[in-house]
Amino acid sequence: MPQPETAKDYYSILGAEQDALPGEIERLYKRLAVRHHPDRGGDEEAMKTINEAYGVLRNDDARRAYDAQRLPPRAGATFVAPASAPGAKADAISGRIVGAVLCVVVGLALLLLVRFQYMWFLWPLAILAAFVVLLGVLMAHAALVFAREGFAPTHPARRYVWAQETAFWSAVGGGIYGLYLLISAI
């Protein structure tokens, strides 16, 4: 077997990731072989390159040797992690809260529409409304957890989780009781 040329990037030739499994490499090779085979009107040089890449990447020992011989990163080149804008977390929290409020409002509107119009034959709509409200409550809880995890471990918001959970579920219970009083009063 010929020694692999480190100047060629066999992974990009096959369109594979560096951590691709052998089955995926074989699948990519077969797809390219069908497309570039000279008997089917493909380019012979391209097929040779594809065969060379597959020959190296399918064999575990040759693949390890190829990975070891690949050019290391240039000296002075540093990895820069992608950074997000400082407001991205605030946008994520506000987006989750807006989604939760929207679900609760739409669900309550449907629920009250069914109740105040005395259309009890629309009970499936009332069940759907209850599930939409429940989804909104769960989305609000997820926004609370997401906001809490953004704080440092020593922050009081992270230390008093039980107080936050108690306050949140007490507010949900109070809202449900208030809705019950509103619906039963009319």
Salt bridges, closest charged atoms under 4 A:
ASP9 OD1 - ARG70 NH2 3.13
GLU26 OE2 - LYS30 NZ 3.16
ASP39 OD2 - HIS37 ND1 3.77
GLU44 OE2 - LYS48 NZ 3.89
GLU45 OE2 - LYS48 NZ 3.80
GLU52 OE1 - LYS8 NZ 3.19
ASP61 OD1 - ARG64 NH1 3.49
GLU165 OE1 - HIS141 NE2 2.78
GLU165 OE2 - ARG148 NH2 3.21
